[in-house]
Amino acid sequence: MLKAITGTKDILPIDIPNWNNLEGIVHNAMNSFNYNEIRTPIFEETRLFSRGIGESTDIVGKEMYTFLDRSETSVTLKPEMTASVVRALLEHSLDKQFQLNKLFYISPMFRQERPQAGRFRQFHQFGAEALGSTSPALDAEMILLAYNILKSLGLTNFVVKINSLGIPSSRENYKNLLKEYLADKLNDLSEESKKRYETNILRLFDSKDKNDIKIMEHAPLLMEHLDEESLEHFQEVKQMLLSAGVPFEVDPKLVRGLDYYTHTTFELVSGSVGSQSALCGGGRYDLLVKQLGERDVPGVGFAAGIERILLAMENEKVLPEVNPKIDYYIVRLEKELNKNVFEIATKLRIENSVEFDYTQRSVKAQMREANRLGAEKVLMIGGEEYERGMAVLKIMADGSQEEIELAELK
């Protein structure tokens, strides 16, 4: 039997109302903050991601779905959205049309990771990107926007964690301090962390290796070595979050490994989904656009995992109750009335949701189907009522019935 590829998942009709509910809340929130939707192709040239995400990252090094197309161009199914949004911004000169571009997306992504709860190889994210300003108010807005969406979905068991990565010059000085601290401990690090020591040293704070964690417990922290400009920016972000009523924790070990990240970084972390606990992550990336397109456009954004959020909602028991209903179910009393029932259904469907029997079932079976579909009204077509131009209308909530003229149906 053919099955879905490992790490992918069918979203069945029974699941769709939950997806629609989530996406509707996302659209409403984005609209209230004046973010406009953008949709980019599902694949891009590979070099966009290798430049935009970084050759030294796990995503580029191990997880991307990359292949040569017929023109021998290396293309990649997009593993994240920020690089694609930046490419679209530059290609269409959006930064020259508007000083500030506030954009959002809902899109599938692809990474060849080890599947587990809340992690898939095809997964979906929503997110936002604001490009064109270095204001700390935009950092705070991004966090508030993500926070409001999760709260609107009914989630409560999550924590907002924030940190500052400062500006590149102070971060480079800090990296040197970190290397000095680790110099005599290098042999004790895991093999993965030994590689990161050379290529992406801040990512050592992300290691899940127990010995690495123990070593990094006493490492110097970037927060302790930030310059005045960075401290002032971070202070403003914190003050704005407090004024907006967003609770947060400062996590000095919350890092991003790439040089284009600056200032604020944040995660919204759930206690309801197991080890893959980050529902949303983001931060400021003032140097990314210049790295990709040589135009200096600051930016800040976040991405949130839809499957992971739906799992958290399920575990917190806040998924909305779904009671699908249709307006009319048409019960055909005689088999020869198929064409007539089709015509009546066509007329009613202009303003209503309508279903009828396509499989020549008995009247009793048709009524069971009407109940299963949650029909509010059942229209019975046939018998001597039909010969008089009438039909029997049954209101399912109370069982009451009345005759109505077919010509008056709408």
DATA-V521198 format. One record per helix or strand of 2 or more residues. SS is the DSSP state (2 for helix, 1 for strand). FROM is the first residue (numbers start at 0). TO is the last residue. If there is no record, write none. Layout:
# DATA-V521198
ss:SS from:FROM to:TO
ss:SS from:FROM to:TO
This chain:
# DATA-V521198
ss:2 from:12 to:31
ss:1 from:35 to:36
ss:1 from:42 to:44
ss:2 from:45 to:51
ss:2 from:57 to:62
ss:1 from:65 to:67
ss:1 from:73 to:76
ss:2 from:81 to:90
ss:2 from:93 to:96
ss:1 from:100 to:109
ss:1 from:121 to:130
ss:2 from:135 to:151
ss:1 from:157 to:163
ss:2 from:167 to:187
ss:2 from:190 to:198
ss:2 from:200 to:205
ss:2 from:209 to:215
ss:2 from:221 to:224
ss:2 from:227 to:242
ss:1 from:248 to:249
ss:1 from:261 to:269
ss:1 from:277 to:283
ss:2 from:287 to:292
ss:1 from:298 to:304
ss:2 from:305 to:314
ss:1 from:325 to:331
ss:2 from:334 to:347
ss:1 from:353 to:355
ss:2 from:362 to:371
ss:1 from:374 to:380
ss:2 from:382 to:386
ss:1 from:389 to:394
ss:1 from:400 to:404
ss:2 from:405 to:407
